[in-house]
């Protein structure tokens, strides 16, 4: 069995729990919160129960997360309305990612708990990231370096604008 290691993520995964507070609760504490810092915090869209945010440590350009406002560490604790909105927002952002990035596929998933690889184990969240055939090249496999052709701010602006266009 072949294995591909991602050591550049280890530092983040092992220190995320030592940071005081919760990155998601700090960035978007509640739906009716003042949104003046959403652009700086890379919050792309706010729903009634969940929000969409750019991943600060992306695997690929376009890597976003759908996060419930409720600070919960298990999916089975998430109220049905919030779970339904999470899937609805995932569908919307999937369409946006397909339109903007033209990927060959999309990874969608949740890592629940530290042992499962959750970087923020105390607050569930769903990842969506565009993928392309052979997108893991020598830079990431041998050089332990990710090459992202787009700045996070550009990713945030493009996806935010596409989500807003969907609403019209």
Secondary structure, 3 states (H helix, E strand, C coil): CCCCCCHHHHHHHHHHHHCCCCHHHHHCCCCCCCHHHCCCCCEEEECCCEEEEECCCCCCCCCEEEEECCCCCCHHHCCHHHHHHHHHHHHHHHHHHHHHHCCCEEEEECCCCHHHCCCCCCCCEEEEEEECCCCCCHHHHCCCCCCCCCCHHHHHHHHHHHHHHHHC
